[in-house]
Amino acid sequence: MNKQRPIIGITMGDPAGIGPEIIHLSLCKPSIYEICRPVVFGDAKILHAAKEFTNSNLDISVIEEPDAGLFKCGRIDVINLSGLDPAKTALGRPSAETGRALIFYINEATDMAMQKRISAIVTCPVNKTAMQLSGSKFHGHTELLAERTNSLDYAMMLAGDRLRVVLVTIHTPLKSVPLILSPGNILKTIRITWQSLQQNFGIDNPRIAVAGLNPHAGEGGMFGDEEKNIILPAVEAALNEGFNAAGPFPPDTIFYHAAKGDYHAVVCMYHDQGLIPFKLMHFNDGVNTTLGLPIIRTSVDHGTAYDIAGTGKADPGSLIAAIQMAVRQAECLSGLSKKQAEKQEKNVIQ
């Protein structure tokens, strides 16, 4: 087995959620070890307790450094970052203690990715209430990762085999969306999407569709003028910068055309505009990936599922897809770095 397989750091997520279970259900598959070297950032005792819920026979092995694992199917290599008592950690209930723990897992994995000690991070679900109880000012992964990596320009992409959507606004009340949208932030999202599709997904000339905001994309101003005054100027500016962007398109049709393969991604104006069609197609295998960071980050596209935590009903499909996507992105970036190094070497020789 190739020892150069990328090391993928998997953060355990909320200890009171289904993160520990889907880790067991994913890392019992030999196919994961054929493509990468997975390391869990989490809690060894909680992972051990989760064996009961999943009928897992995987061994839990504590390691100190990411490259110290055996990386063999049948064992989970974990960097132990908390010492929670499973008997006192109530499944399905957020707490300040679990909130502090899940943030620590994310921060440690992020720092190691920044230091190039791991190739990518894959995050299991966290709970906003647990984060708030811990005193965190963040409501989720994206903003926490952006600050930890000093990233100002970033975007959320939801990706599957048939559809990719990228959001201009994320967790914004619907009534506030028209007030926040501007040609500048739409252009920034198009730019980040185009660059990420090239570098992280290996697409030479990405085709990007931009959705309108209003029904029928405004119908020439009959149903709103945001398309004419805000979205179209951003698309035109993107074209002037050399990006293969088009729109604004009516939101009720553009996802159909994108799913057929006419476009590599759809830039969406608000959260539900993109996530409703995406989850209709990729409810069990969708992946959340943050674009614009100096590290690779993919994530499951679901929450902590408190209602089924500990029942053995968790579906690992999204985590498996997130690991696979992290590996593909790492390979694309590694290939790009190799090409850049070869080009620099060639220039030196000349």
Secondary structure, DSSP 4 states (H G I P E B T S, - for coil): --TTSPEEEEE---TTTTHHHHHHHHHT-HHHHHH-EEEEEE-HHHHHHHHHHHT---EEEE-SSGGG----TTEEEEEE-----GGGS-TT---HHHHHHHHHHHHHHHHHHHTTSSSEEEE----HHHHHHTT-S-SSHHHHHHHHTT-SS-EEEEE-SS-EEEESS-S--GGGHHHH--HHHHHHHHHHHHHHHHHTT--SS--EEEE-SSGGGGGGGTT-SHIIIIIHHHHHHHHHTT--EEEEE-HHHHHHHHHTTS-SEEEESSHHHHHHHHHHHHTTT-EEEEES-SS-EEEESS---GGGTTTT----HHHHHHHHHHHHHHHHHHHHHHHHHHHHHHHHH-
